Amino acid sequence: MDGTFLDDQGDYDRVRFARLLRTMREAGCRFVIASGNQYYQLRSFFEDDWELTYVAENGALTIENGEVVSCVAMEAEILARAWQVIQDDGRAEAALCGRRCCHVQRGTASERFFRTMSRYFTRIEWVDDLADVDDTPLKFSLSVENGSEGEVAGELSDALGSALVPVVSGNGSIDLMVPGCTKASALRLLCRRWGLSASDCIAFGDSENDVEMLREVGWGYAMENASARTKEAANSICPSNQESGVLVTLESIFGL
């Protein structure tokens, strides 16, 4: 969504997309929204359409027609260990993203961090202890100094071993995910569900957490504004998010 489908003002051409979606459905094609953001936040952009499919939380939660298809949760012991590692490292502000809500611990994160996270997680709350929340834990979402995310991710990976995998999405953002849980793994699940292969799919992306998905599909498009590594993983470059690159490309494919 951010940096790919949405423009820099956080919106898209809804009339244009509605026309395109009708054409896609008439052709028997599906449109999947895949993002590191929360399902409820993603859903708010398409409230009038329950037939879309969502891959939220970087692949940890997949929902089709309003029903949960897959939910990949962290074990309690791993959650506690990872939270201790994050606190010991001390360079990141952290939120625990759950099936129900996003949780931020009092005393360990700033009001500014909470407000920033609220842009991507519309259901968010303060809690007393991240290791003891009443929710299904999906991932940790971390914010570090912009430009340091690669270094911090590498050191967290060393500290966590195979417990959780850091996924960098740029702009100081790191997600700690259950191993094997990615946008690409969720796409593979949907393809099996729909009787398709990944080669039947195209995908769009702009950041590091899109790389595996772009390599997975039959044709991957990186946005003009994408990171260098994302462009290397793609088959083609399409116009930027500011130029409605996703809509422009799909309109060309479907003859609109």
C-alpha positions, 0 to 999 in steps of 0.5 A: 500500500504505502509507496506502491498503491497509495500516493504520498498523501495516503490515497488513490483514485477510487473511481479509476480503481472501481472501473479497473476492478470491475474489468478484472473481475469480468476477466476472472482475476483477483486483486490482493492487498499485501502489506505490513500494515494492520488488516483493519487499517487496510480494510478502511481504504476499501470499506464498500467491497468485501470481496477483496483479499488481504495479506496483512502484517507482512503475511501473518494474517490472510483474510478473504471475503471477511474470513480468516484464511491463515493466522501465523502466531508467535509462541509465548516463549519466543515472544518473551525472549524477543521482547527481552532482546529488543529491550536489551538492545535499546535502539528500537521503539516497539509495538506488538501487533496482534490479531485483535489490536496493536499494543505499545507498552507504557514507559518503553515508547514515546507518544510520538511513536504511538501516534506514528503507529496509529497511521498504520494500525487503526486499532492500537492501545497502551498496555502495561506489559507486551509479554502479557497481552490478551491477543494472538501475537503476530509480529513485533513492529520496530522503529529505529533511526532512519538508515540504521535498520539494516545494521539493527536488523542484522544484530537482532537476527544474530541475537534471536537466532532462528526464533524470529526473522527481521524484515526491513521495510525502509524508513527505519522500520523493521518487523520481527516475523515468525520464520517462513511467514512472508507476503510470498508465503501468503501468496503461495497459500492463496494460489493453492486455495484458488488452484493457481500457480505463482506464475499466474500472478503479477505483483507490485512493490517498493520496499525490502519486504516486497522482494521475495513476493516479486521474485515469486510471481510470474511478473514482478513490477517495482515502482519507480520510487522503489529501493534499489534491491526491490528494483533488482528483484523485479522484472520491470519498473512501472511509474511511481506511486505518485503517478498511480503506477499500479493503476496505469500498469493494470489499465494497460494490461487489461486494455483500458 
